[in-house]
Amino acid sequence: MAIARRTVLSGLSLAPLLPASAAQAEGYPSRQIRLLVGFSPGGGVDLISRISAEKLTGRLGVPVLVENRTGASGNIAASAVAHAAPDGYTLLMVPIAHAVNPAMLKDIPFDPLKDFAPVTQVASAPNVLMINTVLGVKTLGEFVALAKQKPGKIAYASSGIGTSTHLAMELFRQTAGIELTHVPYRGGGTALNGLLSGEVQAYFASVPAATGYMGSNQLRALAVTGTTRVPSLPDIPTAEQAGVPGYVYVGWYGILAPAGTPDREIGILRNAVVEILKLPEVLDKLKEDGSEPVGSTPEAFGNFLASELARWKKVMS
C-alpha cells in the first residue's frame, strides 16, 4: 500500500481579512470560545491547538480556551462539538483521525461531514519515529532488522486507534514488511509516557513532541515521515533516506464548527486563523515543529476532508 504525499497549497490570500474590531462591532465574538481537543495534553493536536488558541485570543479579543476531552480516538470531543449549539463558540481541532475513524470504528455517534461546518485546515505535519533506547538500535535499518528477527515482539504506541500516530506506523509496518504489536493510548502525552516507561518500544511522535525529548537518554529519534528533513531535527533523516524506500506520511490539523454555524461566524474565525498564520512568531513555531501553514477556505477544507474520508475508506477496506 503506497500513499503519495498530498501537496496542499496555502490559501492565505484567498479571502479578504476581517479585523477583530470589525468582527466585534458585528456582535461576534462577544464571549469565551472553547476549542475542544480529543487527545491528551502534550501531543501534536494539543500543541497546535494551544498555539492557535493563544494567538486567536489576541486576534478576536475574547478568550479562546483549549479543552481536552480524551477518548475513543477523538470521537468523544467530536461528538460534543457535533451536538453543540451552532453559534461559533464551540470549535473542534481535528487531526487526520477524523477522516480515518469512520473506516475503522463502528457506531460513531455523528456524521464526520454532515454534522460539522469546516472552518479551515490549519497546518500539515510529518511524524518522527521514536524508540526506547533499551532496544539497542541506533538506525532505522537496525530497527527494521530487529523487527524481522522478532516478528510481533516489538510493541508500538499510538495516541489512539485511527490517529496519525497509528496510521503512520501501520503504513510503515506494511512498507517495511515487518510485524509489530499495537498498543493504543488515550493521547500523545500518555503514549510518550508509555514509551518512556518501556511499556512499548516505538512510537511515531509529532515533531514538537519528539523535539522535546531529543536530549533524553531514554529515547532516540530514527527518522521523519515527510519527504524532507525538518529544521528542528536537522540530523534526523527521512525514512526514505534511512533505507525504507516508498515510505512517506504527512498528517494534518484543521478546525471544525457544528453544522449550521452561520457563514459570517465561520468567515470571521477562518480569517482570524489566516491572520495568525502570517505572524512571524507563529511561522517560526510551525517551522520549528516541522509543520507547514495552510489556512484554506472553508470550502477547500470541506472538499479536502471529503477526499480524505473517501481515501481512507478505500485504504482500510
N, C-alpha and C positions, 0 to 999 in steps of 0.2 A: 504494500500500500504506500503510495507516494503522494504527498500533499505539497503542491508548489506554494511558495510564499506569495501571499496576496499583497500587491502593492497598492496602498491606499493613499491617494493624493490629498493633501491638506486642503480643506475648504475654508481656510481662514479669511478669504476675501470674497466669499460668495454672497454675503448679505451685508447690508448697512448695519452699523452698530448703534445700539440704543443706550445712551449713557445712563448710569444708575439714577441720576437726578430726574431724568425724564421718566424712567420706569416708576419711580416713587410718586412722581406727580400724577401718574395714572392710577395710583392706588395699590399697585403690586410691585414689589412685596412690601408688606407692612408689618410682618411679624416673623418669628423664627421659622426657618426652613430645616426640615430633617432630611438628611441624606443617609438612607439605610444601606448597610453593607452586610452581605450574607455570610461573612467569614470573619475569623477572629483577628484581633489586633496583631500587627507585626508582619502580615503577609502583603503581597503586592497589591491586591484590591484595596486593602485598608490604607496602605501608604499613599496610593494615588488619590484616594478619597480625601485624605486629610490635607494633602497639598491643595486639592481643588477647593475644599471647604474653607480653608484659611483665606485664600485669595478671593473667593466668591463673597465671603463676609464683608471684606473691604469694598468690593465692587458693587454689591447690591445694597449695602447699608443696613443689613439685618443679619443676625447670627445664622450661620449655616453650620449645623452640628451633625457630626458623624455618629450614627447609632448602629452598633454591631448587633445583629440578630443572627446568630450562627445556627448551622444545622441543615441537613438534607441538601447538601451541595449548593447552598444558596437559595433554596426554594422557600425556606421559612420567611426570609426577608422579602423575596419576590412576591410571595402570596400576600404579605401585609401591604405592600405597595399597590398590588393589583386591586385590592379591596378598599384602598384608602380613598378619601374624598378627592375628586379631580380638580383641585384648586391651586396646584403649583407649590404647595407647602410640604409635600411628601414625595421624595425622589428616591431612585434606586441606582446605585453604581453596580453595573454588571460586568463580569469578565466573559470569556468565551464559554464558560459553563452554561450560561443562559441559553445558548444555542445548541448545546450538546445534551443537556438533561432530558429533553423530550425524546431523544433517540435511545436513551439508556434506562430511564426510570418510568414506571407506570403510575397512573393516577395522580399526575401533577395537578394541584388544585387551581390552576389558572392556564390561560392560553398565552404562550410566550410572545405572540404577536398581537392578537386582538385585545388583550387586557392591558396593553401599555401604549403610551404615546412616546415615540422616540424624541429625544432632545438633541443629542449629538454623540458621536464617537469621540472620546477624549484623546486617546493615545493607543499606540500599539507597542508591544514589548516582547523581547525574547525571554527565555529562561536560562538557568545555569545549572548544570549537573553538579551537585554537591555530594560528597561521600564522607562517611565517618572514617577517620584515618586508621581505625582498627582493622580495616580491610587489608591494609598493607600495600595498596596500589597507588601509583603516582601519575599514571596517564590513562587516557580513555581506552587505549588499546589494551592495557593491562586489566582494566575493569571488564572489558568485553571478554577477554581470555579467561578471567577467573569465573565469570558468569557461565561460560560454556563448559568449564570444568565442573561447576557445581550448579547444574540446572535447578532452578526453583529454590535454591538455598539462600540467595541474597534477597532481602526484603527491602522494598522501597516505599517511601511515604508519599501521600498526596494530601492536598488540603480538602479532599472530598471527591466522591465519585463524579466523574464528568468535568472536573475542574481542569484548568490549564495545566496544573502540575501532573495530574493523572494522564491527560491526553498526550502531553509531551513525552512522558515515559513509555506509554503504550506504543506510540509511534516509533520511538527509539528502539524499544524491545523488538518490534517487528522488523524494523530496518536492519538492526544488527544481528537478528537471528538468535536471540537469547531468551531464556525463561527466567522470570523474576516473580516474586510474591508481592502482591499489592496490599498495603495497609493504609486504608483511608483514615484521615483525621478530620476534625471539625473546622480546620482552618490552617493558614500558613504558619501562624505562630506555634500552634501545637504540633504541627508536622515537623518544624525545625527542632522543637524540644525533643520529639521522638528520635530525630537524627542525632542530636547531641547526646542523648542518654544511651544510645546504642540499641534502642528497640528496633530501629531499622538502620540500614546501612547506606541508603542512597535516597536522593530527593532532588527533583528539578525545581529549585527555588526561583523566585523572582530575582531580577538583578539587584534591586535595592536590598532585599533580604540577604542575598549572598554576599553583597559588598560589606554588610555589617559584620560578617563572620570571617572575613578574609584573614584577620590576624589571629584566629583561633588555632590552637594546635590540635583541636579535636576534629575539625572539618577541613576538607580540601576541595577546591573547585577544579573540575576536569575539562569542561567545555561549555560553550554557549550555544544556543539553538538557532540563532539567526544566521544570515549569510555573511555577516562581517563581525569582527570583534567589537566590543563595546568600550567606550572611552574610560569608564571607571574600572574596567578589568582588562587592561591592555595586554597582559601576559597570558590571558586565558584564550586558547584557540577556539574556533568554531568546531562543531562536531565533524564537519567535513574535513577541515584541516587536520583534525586529530585522528583521522582514519576511519570514519564511518560515512562513506560517500552516499549522497542522496538524502541525507537527513537534514531537514530544515523545519523549524516550527516557530511561529510567531503568534503570540496571544494578543488580546486587545481588551480595552476598557471603554464603557460607554454609559451614558446616563439616560434613564427612562423615567417617565411620569405615569400616573394612572391614565388609562384610556378615558377620553372625554375632557382632559385638561384643555382649556381654551388655547387656541393658536397664539393669542397675544402673550400669555404667560410662557408658553413654550419658546416663543421668539425671544422674550426678554432673557430667559435662562440660557438659551443657546448663545445669544450674543455676548452675555456675560462670560461664558466659558471661553468663547473666541478671544475676548479681550484679555483674560488672564493667561491664555496660552501664548500671547505675544509678549508677556512680561519677561525681561531678561532673566530674573531670578527663577522663574518657573521653567523657562527653556533650559537654563543651566542645570536645574534639578532633574528635569526629564532626561537630559543628556547624560548626567551623572548616573542616573538609574537605568540607562540603556533603553529608554523609551523615546518614541517619536510623537510629537503632537499631531493631531488630526483636525479636530474642530469642524466636522462635516455638518451639513444642513440636516434638519430633522428628516427630510425626505430621503437624503442619501443614506443616513444611518438606518432608516427603516428598510430600505432596499438591501443594504448590506446585511442586516440582521436576517432578513428573509432568505437571502442566498446562503448564509451560514447555516441556518436551520436545515435547509434542503441538502447542503453538502454533507453535514454530519449525520443526517438521517441515512444518506446513502453509504457513508463510510462505516457506520456502526451496524448496518443491516447484515 
